[in-house]
Every structure is written in C-alpha cells, then in structure tokens.
Amino acid sequence: MNNFEVEEPILNTPYEEPALHWMIEEGRPPEKKQGRRQAGYFYRDPKAPVTSDEHEARGQWVPLERVNLIRERMRDWQQQHYIGATRMTLELLNYWRREGRQHRLFFAQLEAVETIIFLHEARTDFLQGIDIPIDEISDDRRANGYNAFKRYACKMATGSGKTTVMGMLAAWSILNKVQDRNDKRFSDVVLVVCPNITIRDRLQELGPERGEASLYRTRDLVPLHLMSDLIKGRVLMTNWHVFEPQGIQVGGVSAKVSKAGMPVRIKETITIGAKTTTARGRRYLTPDELDRQIAAGLISILSEERDKQGNLKKVSVESVKYVESDTAMVNRVLGKEIGGKQNILVFNDEAHHAYRIRKPEADETEGDVFGEEEEGEEFF
C-alpha cells in the first residue's frame, strides 16, 4: 500500500455531515481525523521553478475563510430553528428533512439549498461579517446603465444531485413569492441557463406545469397541497448562447452594412491566413476576403503588422455591427410577458462551461490553428 491509499476510504454516510476525514500527506502515513475537513486549497505559483521538495511542490494551503465562516454560522442558525425564515420556508425545510422520506435527500443537497436560504433569510446577527462580493462590471457597462449583481455558487460533485437542488431552490423562490408578492427577495420566474440542448431537454422536469411528472413530485420536493401555488410560477430552460445579441438582417444583404438595430463598435485583431475562419479565440481572413470587407465598408483598418518580406500578417480593425437591443434580446429569449419582470431568479447550470469572457485576441502562448497547437488546453 502506498502513501495515498487507505484501507477504509469511505468514512461517512452521504446523508449526514462528515464526521471524519483522512489527512494524507506525502511521506507520512494517512491519519484519520475527527470532524469535517476545512474548506481550502493548495496553491503553488505556476511560475515558480520546479523543485524536488515535496512541501514546495504541493504549494501553500489557502483556507476559504468565507466558506468556513458560513458553515459555522449556518450550523448555529440551524440549531436555533432557522430564526428569520418565512413560514413557507420553514414548511419546506421541515418537509425536506422529515423522517420517513422515500427519497431521502443527501447532506450535500440540503447544505447547498440551506446555504442559499441562510444568506437570504437568516437574522442579521447570523450574517454579521459575512460579505458576499458583488460581481464587478466594466466601466463601459456601468456608463451604459448596467448594475452589478451578486452571484452565489453551489459547488457539488458529479452525481450528487444538482438538478434536485435547482428544483428545491425554484420551489422555495416561487412559493415564497406567491405567498407574499411584495417580498423582493423572491421571484416567481426562474430561468435555467445550460450549455447545450441535451442538458436543456434533461432539465424539462423542472417545469411545474408537468405536475406529477415534474421533479417536485417525483423527488418529493413539494407537498401535494402546495402544487397549485407552485404552478403559478414559471421555470424556463434555455442555452446560454442565445443571449448573444443577434445581428439584424435586411433582405439577405451580406456584402454591405445593414443599418437596422443598435450599432455596436467592435475593435479586434485579425490574422491573415490561408482560409477565413474563427478558431481558438482568433479570427482569420484570407487577403481577398479582407479586401472585400474593406471595400464593402464592413471594416476599417486601424493598424497593420507585416513580416520581414512585407507580407501582411495581422491587422487591427474596427467594425460597426448592428444588433438587437438588450430589450429586444430579453423579449426574444423570455417572451414579452416575462421579459418585463424586474426580478428573475437565474440558475447557471454547469457554470464552469461558460464563465470565461471571450478574449479579443489569443495569448501569444496559444498555438496557431494553422501551425502547431499546444496540447492539454481547454477553451470556453
């Protein structure tokens, strides 16, 4: 047996908070420890030189202090019977935790849901010192009237039942909103954004209108007498790429600018290549296609980069694209009736597939699509 193997790898039941964990370190025998493992991670500077020292190679332990504080405060909140929670929330919490459930919920599922509820409903003294940062937005966005927002993440292992967690949170939000229309903490419209059509189809069970075939009944998440209120809400499923503002086409015109919609100025770097394509964050045009787009007024040259022989290698360009407005995009995705809502709960399912903002130009270290590509990279 090597240093990374233990005779008893499973120490806990999935239905209770972990009471034991293994402490495994290079060069030391595994040690069984009491309590739950603290949230944190090892960090090693990727630019640091390669070393044979085991501790330096592993990196420095960085605790997730906010996560550990939330766990501690939430445990106190639970022991004091969820002080501050609404009557509807208490009914749901008791229903999910009741004895004799046919489909008993995992500890990970209950903790994920109760963490979100805790951060919204717990009495203020429990939340003292817990600061959830607001998402930063660019100065350009802020100047155009956009507001920053808070984003909460539930990081759960594959197979731990994330769809059930979304169903629990959707029911919590919708039923509380139906109970009190003036409470702005809740919404009766839930938008689930996912990365592809397969997952979108799989998530259709989150629709309350499916009744007994919905996740709320098949997983016993909502008592029967509350289903009539649940169907007063809406749960919509879509793919995240539909939020890209659509270009406005007029009469099929492609060789000239169609000045319909909202003008957006875009600056980008184009690589001159053997074919016209977009790959790995780069846009490629052939010399002939570049000339055509310049002649058609689609792009204007800002600067050029040439090789030693004088051949055009890259160009920095500016273009004006006419796309739908934000209002038109929201109405297209949500429908005019729902698009007018001021308060919508959004779930970003499989969020790790779509979190990175697309770069205007590839890094210098990225491989060229027409040359050698680096292995092991992942793009979003």
SEFI-706627 format. One record per atom (N, C-alpha, C, O): x negated, y, z. Coordinates in steps of 0.2 Angstrom, whole numbers, plus 5000, padded with zeros to 4 digits. Atoms other than C-alpha are relative to their C-alpha. Example, Ala and Ser with C-alpha at 12.3 -4.5 7.8 and 13.67 -1.06 7.14 Angstrom:
# SEFI-706627
499649945000
493849785039
499650065000
499150055003
500449944999
493249955036
500450055003
500150115004
END
This chain:
# SEFI-706627
499649945000
500050005000
499650065000
499150075004
500449945000
499350174995
500350055005
500850045008
499949954995
499450335005
500750044998
501050075002
499449975002
501050384995
500649965001
501249974999
499550054999
502050234999
500249985007
499849985012
499850014994
503150195014
500449945000
500749924995
499750065000
503950035020
500850015000
501249974997
499349984999
505650125023
500150074997
500150125001
500049935003
505850265010
500750035002
500750105002
499349974999
507750295014
500150005008
500249955011
499949994993
507950365032
500750025002
500950015008
499449974998
509650445031
500649984996
500549954990
499450015004
511450425026
500150064996
500050124998
499849945004
512050535012
500650045002
500750105000
499449974997
513550585022
499950055006
500350085009
500149964994
512650665037
499350044998
498950034994
500649965001
511250805038
499449955002
499549925007
500650044998
509550725038
499750005007
499750065009
500250004993
508950675055
499249985000
498949995006
500750025000
507250605050
499750024993
500050034988
500349995007
505950635036
499349985001
499049975006
500750025000
504250575031
499550064998
499750104994
500549955001
502750685032
499449964997
499149925000
500550045004
501550625018
499550054998
499650104995
500549965002
499850705016
499449954997
499349905000
500650045003
498350645006
499549995005
499350035009
500650024995
497050545016
500349995007
499949975011
499850014993
498250525031
500649954999
500949954994
499550045000
499450385035
500750045000
500750095004
499349965000
501350435032
500250005007
500149955011
499849994993
502150495048
500850025000
501050064996
499249994999
504050485052
500150055005
499950045011
499849944995
504650645060
500750015001
501150004996
499449994999
506150695068
500350064997
499950114996
499749945002
507350825061
500050004992
499749964989
500049985008
507650895043
499450034998
499150075002
500649975002
506150945033
500250074998
500750094996
500049935001
505951135032
500050014992
499749984989
500049985007
506351215015
499450044999
499250095002
500749975002
504751275006
499749964995
500049914992
500350035006
503551234993
499250015001
499050065004
500749995000
501651214990
499950044994
500150034988
500249955005
500951354979
499250004999
498950015004
500749995002
499251354970
499950044994
500350034989
500149955006
498651494959
499849964994
499349934994
500250045006
498651414941
499350034997
499049994993
500649985002
497151524938
499449985004
498850005002
500550024996
496151454952
499649954997
499849914993
500450055003
494651344947
500249935003
500449935009
499950074998
494851154948
499549985006
498950005005
500450024995
494251084964
500249935002
500749905001
499950074997
494050914972
500350005007
500449945009
499850004993
494550974989
500849995000
501250024996
499350025000
496250894992
500550055002
501050064999
499549954997
497051035003
500050064995
500550094994
500049955005
496451164990
500449994994
500850034991
499650025006
497151064975
500850005002
501150024997
499350004999
498851044984
500350075000
500850084999
499849935000
498951234987
500250025007
500249985012
499849984994
499651335001
500849995001
501250004997
499350014998
501351295010
500350075001
500150115005
499649945000
502551435007
500749995003
501149964999
499350014998
504151425018
500550044997
500450104995
499449965002
505851485011
500350025006
500849995008
499749984993
506251585026
500750024999
501150015004
499349995001
507851645019
500549945001
501049945004
499750065000
508451475016
500149975007
500649955010
500050034994
507951415033
500450045005
500750015010
499649964995
508751555042
500849994999
501149995003
499350025001
510351525033
500349945003
500849935005
499850074997
510351345038
500150015007
500649985010
500049994993
510051395056
500750045002
501050015006
499449964999
511451525056
500649974999
501149975002
499450035002
512651425047
500249945005
500849925006
499950064995
512451275059
500450035007
500850005009
499649964995
512951405073
500750014999
501150015003
499349995003
514451455063
500449945000
501049955002
499650065000
515051285061
500249975007
500749955008
499950024993
514851245079
500550045004
500850025009
499549954998
515951395083
500650004996
501050054996
499350015003
517351335072
500150054994
500650084994
500049965006
516951445057
500450075001
500850094998
499749944998
517351615065
500050054994
499450064991
499949955006
517951745052
500349974994
500550014990
499750035006
518551615039
500850015000
501150025005
499249995001
520351645032
500349935002
500049885002
499650064998
521751525037
499949954994
499949894995
500150045006
521651455019
499449965000
499349904998
500650035000
519851425020
499949955005
499649895004
500150054994
519951335037
500449944998
500249885000
499650065002
521351225030
499649964995
499649894995
500450045005
520251175015
499449975004
499249915002
500650034997
518651145026
500249945005
499949895004
499850064996
519651035038
500349944995
500249884997
499750055005
520450945023
499449964997
499449904996
500650045003
518650905016
499749965005
499349915003
500450044995
517950845032
500449955004
500249925009
499650054996
519450745039
499849934999
499549914995
500250085000
519250565044
500549974995
501049994994
499650045004
519850435033
500150014993
500549994989
500049985007
519550515016
499849944996
499349904997
500250065004
519550385002
499350024996
498949974995
500749985003
518150484993
499750055005
499850115005
500449964995
517050545007
499550054996
499150024992
500549955003
516050705002
499349995003
499249985009
500750014997
514150695003
499850075004
500150125003
500349954996
513250805015
499850064996
499950124997
500249945004
512450905001
500550044997
500550104996
499449965003
514150944993
500350055005
500450105004
499749964995
514851005009
499550065002
499850125003
500549954999
513251105013
500050064995
500050124996
500049965006
513251184996
500650055000
500650115000
499449965000
515051244997
500150045006
500250105006
499949964994
515051295015
499450065001
499550115004
500549945000
513451405012
500350064997
500250114999
499749945004
514351504999
500650035004
500650095005
499549974996
515851525010
499750035006
500050095008
500349974995
514751565025
499850074998
499950125002
500249945002
513951705016
500550054998
500450114997
499449965002
515651775011
500550025006
500850075006
499450004995
516751745026
499750005007
500150025012
500250014993
515651725042
500050075003
499950125000
500049944996
515751855055
499450045000
498850004999
500649965002
514451995053
499449985004
498949995002
500550024996
513451945068
499649944998
499049934999
500350065002
513051775060
499650024994
499149994992
500349985006
512451865044
499550055001
499150084997
500549954999
511351995053
499349974998
499049925000
500650015002
509651995045
499949954994
499449944991
500050045006
510151885030
500150054994
500750074993
499949955005
509851995015
499949964993
499449934992
500050035007
510351924998
499850054995
500350104994
500249955004
509452024985
500550014994
500749964992
499549995006
510452104970
499549994994
498950014994
500450015006
509852054953
499850064997
500250114997
500249945003
508852184945
500250014993
500249954989
499849995007
509352264929
499550054997
499250095001
500449955003
508352364916
500250075001
500850085002
499849935000
508352554916
500550014995
500950054996
499649985006
509152554899
500749975002
501250015000
499450024999
510552444905
500450045006
501050065005
499749954995
510852554921
500250064997
500750094999
499849945003
510852704910
500650004996
501050044995
499450015004
512252624899
500649985005
501149965002
499450014995
513352604915
500049935003
500549915006
499950064997
512952424919
499850005008
499450045010
500150004992
512952374938
499649935001
499749884998
500350064998
511852244946
500549965004
501049995007
499550054996
512652094955
499649955004
499049945003
500350054996
512251964967
500149934997
500749924994
499950075003
511951784962
499849955005
499249965008
500150054995
512051634973
499849934996
500149924991
500250065004
511151474968
500149945005
499949945011
500050064997
511551294974
499649954997
499849924991
500550055003
510051184970
500249935003
500049925009
499850074998
510651004970
499749954996
499649964990
500350055004
509850844965
500549974995
501149974995
499650035005
510450754949
500449945003
500149905007
499650054997
511950634954
500350025007
500649975009
499749994993
512350724970
500750034999
501050055004
499349985000
514050784963
500150084999
500550115003
499949935000
513850964957
500750024997
500950084999
499449985003
515450964947
500650005005
501050055006
499550004994
516450924963
499950065004
500450095006
500249934997
515551074971
500350054997
500650105000
499749955004
516151184957
500850005001
501150055002
499350014999
517951114960
500250035007
500750065007
499949984994
517851144978
500050085001
500550115004
500149935000
517251324976
500650044996
500850094998
499549985004
518551354962
500750005004
501050055004
499450014995
519951294974
500050055005
500550095007
500049954995
519351404988
500150074998
500550115001
499949935003
519251564977
500850014998
501150065000
499349995003
520951534968
500550005006
500950055006
499550004995
521951484983
500050065005
500550085008
500149944996
521251624994
500350064997
500650115000
499849945004
521651754980
500849995000
501150055000
499350015001
523451684978
500350025007
500950055007
499849994993
523651694997
500050085002
500450105005
500149934998
523051874998
499750044994
499150044992
500249975007
523051974981
499550065001
499250084997
500449944999
522152124989
499349985003
498950035003
500750024998
520652024995
499549994995
499549954991
500549995006
519252074983
499449955001
499049944996
500550055000
518151934989
500149944996
499749904994
499750065004
519151804979
500250024993
500450084992
499749995007
519651784961
500449944998
500349885000
499650055003
521051684953
499849984993
500149944990
500250025007
520051674937
499249975001
498850015004
500750035000
518451554936
499849994994
500149954990
500350015007
517351554921
499449955002
498949975005
500650054999
516151404920
499650004993
499949994988
500449995006
514751434908
499549945000
499149935005
500450065001
513751274902
499650004994
499850044989
500549995005
512351244890
500249964993
500049984988
499850035006
513251134877
500749975000
501049975005
499350035001
514851054870
500149945004
500749935007
499950074997
514550884878
500250025008
500749995010
499849984993
514550964896
500650045000
501050035005
499349965000
515951084892
500649955000
501149965003
499550055000
517050934887
500149965007
500649955009
500050044994
516550844903
500350045005
500650015010
499749964994
517050994914
500750024999
501050055003
499349985001
518851004907
500449975006
500950005007
499650034994
519350904923
500150065005
500450055010
500049944995
519051074932
500750044999
500850095003
499449965002
520651144924
500649985005
500849925005
499550014996
522051154937
500749974997
501049935000
499450015004
523351134924
500149924998
500649904996
500050085001
522850944922
500449965005
500549905005
499750034995
523750914938
499749945003
499149955006
500250064996
523550734945
499449984996
499049944999
500650025004
522150714931
499550045001
498950034999
500649964999
521150854937
499649985006
499849935010
500550024995
519650844948
500350015008
500149985012
499749984993
520650924963
500449945003
500449945009
499650064998
521750764964
499649945000
499649905004
500450065000
520550634958
499549995005
499349945007
500550004995
519250684970
500350025007
499950035012
499649984994
520550734983
499750065004
499550065009
500349944997
519950914985
500550055002
500450095006
499449954999
521651004986
500649955002
500849914999
499450044998
523150934996
500550014995
500650074992
499549995005
524650904986
500450065000
500750094995
499649944999
525651044993
499750074998
500150124998
500449945002
524351174988
499950004992
499750054989
500150015008
524351114969
500450054997
500250084991
499649955003
525751234965
499750075000
499850114995
500449934999
524751384971
499449994995
499250054992
500650015003
523151314963
500150014992
499750054989
499949995007
523951314945
500250074998
500250094992
499949925001
524251504947
499450034998
499450084995
500649975002
522451524944
499749974993
500149924990
500350025006
521351494928
499349985001
498950025004
500750025000
519751394926
499949994992
500149954989
500250005007
518951424909
499349974999
498949995003
500750035001
517451324902
499850024993
500250024988
500349985007
516351394888
499249995000
498949975006
500750005001
514551384882
499750075001
500050124998
500349934999
513351524887
499850044994
499850104994
500249965006
512851564869
500550044997
500450084993
499549965003
514551634865
500050075002
500350114999
500149934997
514051784875
499550054996
499550114997
500449965005
512851844861
500550044996
500950014992
499649965004
513651994853
500049984993
499549974990
500050025007
514251944836
499950064995
500250114996
500149955005
513752034820
500750014996
501149964996
499449985004
515152124810
499949994993
499450024990
500050015007
515352054793
500650044996
501150034998
499549965004
516252164780
500049974993
499549994989
500050025007
516752074763
499449964998
499249954993
500650045001
515251954765
499450034998
498950004995
500549975002
514052084762
499449985004
499449985010
500650024996
512252024767
499450044998
498950045001
500649975003
511052124756
500050075002
499550115001
500049934997
511552294764
500350005007
500649965009
499850004993
511952354781
500850015000
501050064996
499349995000
513752334785
500250045007
500150025012
499949964994
514152484797
500750005003
501150045003
499450014996
515552414807
499849975006
499449935007
500250024994
515452384825
499650055004
499650115002
500449964996
514252454838
499350004998
499049944998
500750005002
512552504832
499549985005
499550025011
500550024995
511052424841
499350004997
499249974992
500750005003
509252474838
499649955003
499549945009
500450064998
508052324839
499350014997
499250024991
500750005002
506152334839
499749935001
499849905006
500350075000
505252174835
499449994996
499350034991
500650015004
503652104828
500149934996
500449884998
499950055004
503751994813
499449974997
498950014995
500650045003
502451864807
500149994993
500649964991
499950025007
502151844789
499849934999
499249915000
500150075001
502251664784
500249974994
500450014989
499850045006
502551534771
500749994999
501049984993
499350015000
504351524775
500450055005
500150075010
499649954995
505751634783
500449955005
500849915003
499750044994
506251564800
499950035006
499650085007
500149984993
506351584818
499849945004
500249895004
500250064996
505351474830
499650025006
499250065005
500449994994
504651474847
499950075002
499450095004
500049934998
505151654851
499750054994
499750114996
500349965006
504351714834
500550004994
500849954993
499650005006
505251774819
499550014994
499050044994
500550015006
504351734802
500450024994
501050014993
499749985006
504751814785
499449994994
498850004996
500450015006
503951774768
499950084997
500350124999
500149935003
503151934759
500650024996
500850084996
499549985005
504551934746
500650015004
501050065003
499449994996
505951924760
499950075004
500350105005
500249944997
505052064769
500250064995
500550114997
499949955004
505052174754
500850014998
501050064998
499349995002
506852134750
500450035006
500850085005
499649974994
507452184768
499850075001
500250115003
500249935000
506452344767
500450044995
500750094996
499649975006
507252384750
500750015002
501150064999
499350004998
508952344757
500250055006
500850065007
499949954994
508752464772
500249965006
500449995011
499950034994
508852324784
499550015005
499750005011
500549994995
507252354792
499550064998
499550074992
500549955002
505952494793
499349985004
499449965009
500750014997
504052474796
499850055005
499850115003
500349964996
503352544811
499250005000
498950055001
500750015001
501552474810
499949934997
500349894996
500250065003
500552344801
499449975003
499050015006
500650034998
499252214805
499749964995
500149914992
500250045005
498152144792
499349965002
499049985006
500650044999
496752014791
499450034997
499550094993
500649975003
494952044785
500050014993
499750054990
499950005007
495452014767
500550054998
500750064992
499549955002
496852144768
500749974999
501150014998
499350035001
498252024768
500450025006
500250025012
499649984995
499752074778
500149945005
500349895003
499950064996
499851964794
500650015005
501049965006
499449984995
501152054806
500250074998
499850114996
499749935001
502252204805
500550015006
500849965008
499549984995
503152294819
500550044997
500450094993
499549975004
504852344813
500650025005
500650005011
499449984996
506452424819
500649994995
500650014989
499450025004
508152374813
500650035004
500650035010
499449984997
509952434816
500549944999
500749944993
499550055001
511152294819
500750025002
500750065008
499349984998
513052324820
500349935003
500549895000
499750064996
513852204833
500650025004
500750085004
499449994996
515452194843
499850035006
499350025009
500149964994
515552304858
500149955006
500349895005
499950054994
515552224876
500749995001
500949935003
499350024999
517452244877
500249954995
500649914997
499850055005
517652154861
499849935001
500149885000
500350074998
516452014866
500449975006
500649915005
499750034994
517351994883
500749974998
500949925000
499450015003
519051994874
500049934996
500549894996
500150065004
518451864862
499949945004
500249885002
500250064996
517751744875
500649985005
500749935005
499550014995
519051764888
500750014998
501249995002
499449995002
520551824879
500250075003
500050095008
499849934998
521352004881
500350005007
500250045011
499650004993
522451954896
499549995006
499550025011
500550014995
520951884906
499550055000
499250065005
500649955001
519652004899
500150065004
499650105006
499849944997
520552144908
499949995008
500050045011
500150014993
520252064925
499350045003
498850044999
500649974998
519052164936
499649965005
499049975007
500350054995
518552014947
500049934998
500549904998
500150075003
517951854940
499549965003
498949985004
500550054997
517051704948
499749964994
500049934991
500350035006
515751644936
499549945003
499149965008
500550054998
514851474938
499549994994
499849984988
500550015005
513251454928
499849925001
499349915004
500250074999
513151264927
499449984996
499350014991
500750025003
511451184923
499650074998
499450084993
500349935001
510751364926
499350004997
499150044994
500750005002
508951304923
499950004993
499450014990
500150005008
509351294904
500050064997
499950074991
499849945003
509751474902
499850065004
500250115004
500149944995
508951584915
499550054997
499450114999
500649965002
507451654905
500250054994
500550024989
499949955005
507651814895
499649994994
499049984995
500450025006
507051784877
499550064999
499750124999
500649955001
505351874874
500150034993
500249994988
500049975006
505251994860
499549974995
499549974989
500550035003
503651914855
499649955004
499649955010
500350064996
502751754859
499450025003
499050065001
500749994997
501251744870
499549984996
499649944991
500650025005
499551744862
499849935001
499549904996
500250074999
499351574870
500449954997
500349894997
499550055003
500851494861
499749984993
499450024990
500250035007
500451384846
500450034995
501050054996
499649985006
500951444829
500449954997
500149894996
499650055003
502351354821
499749974994
499949924992
500350025006
501351344805
499349975001
498949954997
500750034999
499751284814
500149955006
500649915006
500050054994
499351184830
500550025005
500450085007
499649984995
500651184843
499849975007
499549915007
500250024993
500251164862
500549955002
501149965001
499650054997
500951004870
500350025007
499950055011
499850004994
502050994885
500450075002
500550085008
499749944998
502851164884
500849994999
501049954996
499250005000
504751194887
500250074999
500050125002
499749945001
505751334880
500750015001
501149965001
499349994998
507351414885
500350054995
500950074996
END
